[in-house]
Amino acid sequence: MFTVWQKYLEKYHSLNFFWQKFWYVLYAGAMFLTLYLLSGTYYLGTPRPMPLTWIDIHTPFLIWTFWIYVSDYFFLGLGGMLCKDVQAFKSFRKAFWATLLLHVLIFVIFPTEFSRQALPESGITAEFFHLLYKVDTTVNCFPSLHVSMTLLASFVISSNHRKLTIPAFIWGLAIVISTLTTKQHYWYDVVGGTVVALIMFFVVYRRYQR
């Protein structure tokens, strides 16, 4: 088994930087999905809902923002792919894993849940939304991993490419808002996810950039 992994690692390190990033992003994405689904299935105690705030109550459900919401997965991968050098990519990887593992730990120890939104029965967006409901769980709410990873990617893109700062944060902010307009998260989830992203960027990512 060790020999097999050693051969894969040798092949990986023989690739140019672009393809190293590409294959690592795919690997990280697979691990992300696996750990996220496991923490949504195996947790301690009974998941509890978070208290609704004024923002939660008055934010409308906008089904079309589903497409903005799911663009997070591409956006996060873009954050890794846009790392301009090996050191930046290593820092991104450390921040990514620290963010993911912290969230999984919280999800397992302090499970929270969100009630499902009633969806239309027809329409292409509704069909894909129903598919998301089948794959995703109602737990893993606080803090929002969606928000944490999105803002982390925004910070990383901005750090590597100053000219992309404005579009990166516009896209990132749209994804953050969509977590509320798709009724996938509470306002407190958004706040918690933002705090995690700030810590991971300034404490983890920036630390390894020095």
C-alpha positions as a LaTeX table, in Angstrom:
\begin{tabular}{lrrr}
\hline
Residue & $x$ (\AA) & $y$ (\AA) & $z$ (\AA) \\
\hline
Met1 & 0.00 & 0.00 & 0.00 \\
Phe2 & 2.80 & 2.41 & 0.92 \\
Thr3 & 4.57 & 1.67 & $-2.36$ \\
Val4 & 1.40 & 2.45 & $-4.32$ \\
Trp5 & 0.98 & 5.80 & $-2.56$ \\
Gln6 & 4.65 & 6.58 & $-3.08$ \\
Lys7 & 4.26 & 6.05 & $-6.82$ \\
Tyr8 & 1.23 & 8.37 & $-6.90$ \\
Leu9 & 3.13 & 11.02 & $-4.97$ \\
Glu10 & 6.07 & 10.76 & $-7.35$ \\
Lys11 & 3.75 & 11.22 & $-10.32$ \\
Tyr12 & 2.06 & 14.14 & $-8.59$ \\
His13 & 5.31 & 15.95 & $-7.87$ \\
Ser14 & 6.48 & 15.39 & $-11.45$ \\
Leu15 & 3.53 & 17.44 & $-12.76$ \\
Asn16 & 3.78 & 21.13 & $-13.50$ \\
Phe17 & 2.32 & 23.56 & $-10.96$ \\
Phe18 & $-1.02$ & 24.01 & $-12.72$ \\
Trp19 & $-1.79$ & 20.29 & $-12.77$ \\
Gln20 & $-0.58$ & 19.84 & $-9.21$ \\
Lys21 & $-3.15$ & 22.45 & $-8.14$ \\
Phe22 & $-5.85$ & 20.93 & $-10.33$ \\
Trp23 & $-5.55$ & 17.39 & $-8.99$ \\
Tyr24 & $-5.13$ & 18.55 & $-5.41$ \\
Val25 & $-8.28$ & 20.68 & $-5.66$ \\
Leu26 & $-10.22$ & 17.63 & $-6.90$ \\
Tyr27 & $-8.82$ & 15.51 & $-4.06$ \\
Ala28 & $-9.63$ & 18.19 & $-1.49$ \\
Gly29 & $-13.14$ & 18.50 & $-2.91$ \\
Ala30 & $-13.74$ & 14.78 & $-2.51$ \\
Met31 & $-12.49$ & 14.87 & 1.08 \\
Phe32 & $-14.58$ & 17.95 & 1.77 \\
Leu33 & $-17.74$ & 16.18 & 0.61 \\
Thr34 & $-16.90$ & 12.99 & 2.51 \\
Leu35 & $-16.20$ & 14.68 & 5.85 \\
Tyr36 & $-19.17$ & 17.01 & 5.47 \\
Leu37 & $-21.60$ & 14.15 & 4.86 \\
Leu38 & $-20.11$ & 12.04 & 7.67 \\
Ser39 & $-20.46$ & 14.88 & 10.18 \\
Gly40 & $-24.04$ & 15.34 & 9.00 \\
Thr41 & $-24.78$ & 11.67 & 9.75 \\
Tyr42 & $-22.79$ & 10.94 & 12.90 \\
Tyr43 & $-22.95$ & 13.55 & 15.67 \\
Leu44 & $-23.47$ & 13.83 & 19.41 \\
Gly45 & $-26.90$ & 14.50 & 20.86 \\
Thr46 & $-29.94$ & 15.90 & 19.08 \\
Pro47 & $-29.56$ & 18.72 & 16.54 \\
Arg48 & $-31.24$ & 21.92 & 17.64 \\
Pro49 & $-32.45$ & 24.90 & 15.61 \\
Met50 & $-30.85$ & 28.28 & 16.07 \\
Pro51 & $-33.04$ & 31.22 & 17.17 \\
Leu52 & $-34.50$ & 33.22 & 14.30 \\
Thr53 & $-33.38$ & 36.83 & 14.03 \\
Trp54 & $-35.14$ & 39.76 & 12.37 \\
Ile55 & $-32.94$ & 39.15 & 9.32 \\
Asp56 & $-33.98$ & 35.49 & 9.09 \\
Ile57 & $-37.67$ & 36.36 & 9.32 \\
His58 & $-37.59$ & 39.19 & 6.79 \\
Thr59 & $-35.21$ & 37.69 & 4.23 \\
Pro60 & $-37.34$ & 36.33 & 1.37 \\
Phe61 & $-36.90$ & 32.89 & $-0.14$ \\
Leu62 & $-35.55$ & 33.43 & $-3.67$ \\
Ile63 & $-35.31$ & 30.10 & $-5.46$ \\
Trp64 & $-33.22$ & 31.47 & $-8.33$ \\
Thr65 & $-30.38$ & 32.26 & $-5.91$ \\
Phe66 & $-29.84$ & 28.50 & $-5.69$ \\
Trp67 & $-27.44$ & 28.86 & $-8.64$ \\
Ile68 & $-25.42$ & 31.48 & $-6.78$ \\
Tyr69 & $-25.41$ & 29.25 & $-3.70$ \\
Val70 & $-23.99$ & 26.20 & $-5.50$ \\
Ser71 & $-21.41$ & 28.30 & $-7.36$ \\
Asp72 & $-19.51$ & 28.24 & $-4.05$ \\
Tyr73 & $-17.99$ & 24.88 & $-4.93$ \\
Phe74 & $-16.50$ & 26.23 & $-8.15$ \\
Phe75 & $-15.48$ & 29.46 & $-6.42$ \\
Leu76 & $-13.58$ & 27.59 & $-3.70$ \\
Gly77 & $-11.72$ & 25.56 & $-6.31$ \\
Leu78 & $-10.93$ & 28.79 & $-8.12$ \\
Gly79 & $-9.37$ & 30.12 & $-4.95$ \\
Gly80 & $-6.90$ & 27.25 & $-4.99$ \\
Met81 & $-6.25$ & 27.41 & $-8.72$ \\
Leu82 & $-5.47$ & 31.12 & $-8.61$ \\
Cys83 & $-2.67$ & 30.74 & $-6.07$ \\
Lys84 & 0.26 & 32.30 & $-7.93$ \\
Asp85 & 3.09 & 30.26 & $-6.43$ \\
Val86 & 3.85 & 27.12 & $-4.43$ \\
Gln87 & 4.05 & 28.94 & $-1.10$ \\
Ala88 & 0.64 & 30.57 & $-1.59$ \\
Phe89 & $-0.87$ & 27.21 & $-2.52$ \\
Lys90 & 0.63 & 25.54 & 0.56 \\
Ser91 & $-0.81$ & 28.31 & 2.72 \\
Phe92 & $-4.21$ & 27.88 & 1.07 \\
Arg93 & $-4.12$ & 24.14 & 1.71 \\
Lys94 & $-3.32$ & 24.64 & 5.40 \\
Ala95 & $-6.12$ & 27.20 & 5.79 \\
Phe96 & $-8.55$ & 24.95 & 3.89 \\
Trp97 & $-7.91$ & 21.91 & 6.10 \\
Ala98 & $-7.93$ & 23.94 & 9.30 \\
Thr99 & $-11.29$ & 25.46 & 8.32 \\
Leu100 & $-12.82$ & 22.14 & 7.32 \\
Leu101 & $-11.65$ & 20.22 & 10.39 \\
Leu102 & $-12.75$ & 22.96 & 12.79 \\
His103 & $-16.21$ & 22.96 & 11.25 \\
Val104 & $-16.49$ & 19.17 & 11.33 \\
Leu105 & $-15.52$ & 19.18 & 15.01 \\
Ile106 & $-18.20$ & 21.77 & 15.82 \\
Phe107 & $-20.80$ & 19.97 & 13.71 \\
Val108 & $-20.20$ & 16.72 & 15.58 \\
Ile109 & $-20.12$ & 18.19 & 19.09 \\
Phe110 & $-22.75$ & 20.93 & 18.71 \\
Pro111 & $-25.15$ & 19.82 & 15.96 \\
Thr112 & $-27.71$ & 22.35 & 14.71 \\
Glu113 & $-30.42$ & 22.01 & 12.10 \\
Phe114 & $-32.51$ & 24.11 & 9.73 \\
Ser115 & $-36.07$ & 23.29 & 8.63 \\
Arg116 & $-36.56$ & 22.55 & 4.94 \\
Gln117 & $-38.13$ & 25.18 & 2.71 \\
Ala118 & $-41.17$ & 24.09 & 0.69 \\
Leu119 & $-40.16$ & 23.95 & $-2.97$ \\
Pro120 & $-42.14$ & 24.11 & $-6.22$ \\
Glu121 & $-42.68$ & 20.73 & $-7.86$ \\
Ser122 & $-41.69$ & 21.84 & $-11.35$ \\
Gly123 & $-38.96$ & 23.87 & $-12.97$ \\
Ile124 & $-35.30$ & 23.16 & $-13.61$ \\
Thr125 & $-34.12$ & 25.11 & $-10.56$ \\
Ala126 & $-36.62$ & 23.33 & $-8.30$ \\
Glu127 & $-35.48$ & 19.95 & $-9.64$ \\
Phe128 & $-31.85$ & 20.66 & $-8.83$ \\
Phe129 & $-32.87$ & 22.08 & $-5.45$ \\
His130 & $-34.73$ & 18.84 & $-4.67$ \\
Leu131 & $-31.56$ & 16.96 & $-5.64$ \\
Leu132 & $-29.57$ & 19.07 & $-3.19$ \\
Tyr133 & $-32.08$ & 18.23 & $-0.46$ \\
Lys134 & $-31.60$ & 14.52 & $-1.16$ \\
Val135 & $-27.80$ & 14.74 & $-0.94$ \\
Asp136 & $-27.46$ & 17.35 & 1.79 \\
Thr137 & $-28.70$ & 17.03 & 5.36 \\
Thr138 & $-30.68$ & 19.47 & 7.51 \\
Val139 & $-27.80$ & 19.71 & 10.00 \\
Asn140 & $-24.27$ & 21.20 & 9.81 \\
Cys141 & $-25.62$ & 24.72 & 10.10 \\
Phe142 & $-23.53$ & 26.63 & 12.64 \\
Pro143 & $-21.11$ & 28.05 & 11.76 \\
Ser144 & $-21.73$ & 28.12 & 8.03 \\
Leu145 & $-19.03$ & 26.16 & 6.22 \\
His146 & $-20.39$ & 27.65 & 3.00 \\
Val147 & $-19.66$ & 31.15 & 4.25 \\
Ser148 & $-16.27$ & 30.29 & 5.76 \\
Met149 & $-14.93$ & 28.67 & 2.60 \\
Thr150 & $-16.37$ & 31.35 & 0.33 \\
Leu151 & $-14.82$ & 34.22 & 2.25 \\
Leu152 & $-11.54$ & 32.33 & 2.64 \\
Ala153 & $-11.44$ & 31.91 & $-1.15$ \\
Ser154 & $-12.24$ & 35.63 & $-1.60$ \\
Phe155 & $-9.37$ & 36.63 & 0.69 \\
Val156 & $-6.95$ & 34.23 & $-1.01$ \\
Ile157 & $-7.87$ & 35.41 & $-4.52$ \\
Ser158 & $-7.48$ & 39.03 & $-3.44$ \\
Ser159 & $-4.14$ & 38.29 & $-1.77$ \\
Asn160 & $-2.77$ & 36.67 & $-4.94$ \\
His161 & $-4.36$ & 38.97 & $-7.53$ \\
Arg162 & $-5.13$ & 42.51 & $-6.37$ \\
Lys163 & $-6.96$ & 43.30 & $-9.61$ \\
Leu164 & $-9.49$ & 40.57 & $-8.81$ \\
Thr165 & $-10.29$ & 41.90 & $-5.32$ \\
Ile166 & $-13.55$ & 43.63 & $-6.23$ \\
Pro167 & $-15.03$ & 40.84 & $-8.43$ \\
Ala168 & $-13.90$ & 38.20 & $-5.92$ \\
Phe169 & $-15.66$ & 39.90 & $-3.03$ \\
Ile170 & $-18.77$ & 40.74 & $-5.08$ \\
Trp171 & $-19.09$ & 37.07 & $-6.02$ \\
Gly172 & $-18.27$ & 35.99 & $-2.47$ \\
Leu173 & $-20.81$ & 38.38 & $-0.95$ \\
Ala174 & $-23.47$ & 37.15 & $-3.37$ \\
Ile175 & $-22.82$ & 33.56 & $-2.22$ \\
Val176 & $-22.97$ & 34.61 & 1.44 \\
Ile177 & $-26.33$ & 36.34 & 0.88 \\
Ser178 & $-27.62$ & 33.31 & $-1.02$ \\
Thr179 & $-27.17$ & 31.15 & 2.09 \\
Leu180 & $-30.01$ & 33.22 & 3.57 \\
Thr181 & $-32.18$ & 33.62 & 0.46 \\
Thr182 & $-32.11$ & 29.86 & $-0.18$ \\
Lys183 & $-33.01$ & 29.29 & 3.49 \\
Gln184 & $-30.04$ & 27.01 & 3.97 \\
His185 & $-28.65$ & 28.94 & 6.93 \\
Tyr186 & $-29.48$ & 31.24 & 9.82 \\
Trp187 & $-28.03$ & 34.72 & 10.26 \\
Tyr188 & $-26.00$ & 33.44 & 13.21 \\
Asp189 & $-24.49$ & 30.81 & 10.89 \\
Val190 & $-23.34$ & 33.57 & 8.56 \\
Val191 & $-21.78$ & 35.54 & 11.41 \\
Gly192 & $-20.04$ & 32.43 & 12.75 \\
Gly193 & $-18.76$ & 31.47 & 9.31 \\
Thr194 & $-17.41$ & 34.98 & 8.77 \\
Val195 & $-15.50$ & 34.89 & 12.05 \\
Val196 & $-13.96$ & 31.51 & 11.17 \\
Ala197 & $-12.91$ & 32.78 & 7.72 \\
Leu198 & $-11.23$ & 35.85 & 9.20 \\
Ile199 & $-9.34$ & 33.78 & 11.74 \\
Met200 & $-8.23$ & 31.20 & 9.18 \\
Phe201 & $-7.02$ & 33.80 & 6.70 \\
Phe202 & $-5.17$ & 36.11 & 9.06 \\
Val203 & $-3.92$ & 33.49 & 11.53 \\
Val204 & $-3.30$ & 30.46 & 9.30 \\
Tyr205 & $-2.96$ & 31.60 & 5.67 \\
Arg206 & $-1.03$ & 34.81 & 6.33 \\
Arg207 & 1.19 & 33.10 & 8.89 \\
Tyr208 & 2.50 & 30.62 & 6.31 \\
Gln209 & 2.91 & 33.36 & 3.72 \\
Arg210 & 5.66 & 35.03 & 5.72 \\
\hline
\end{tabular}
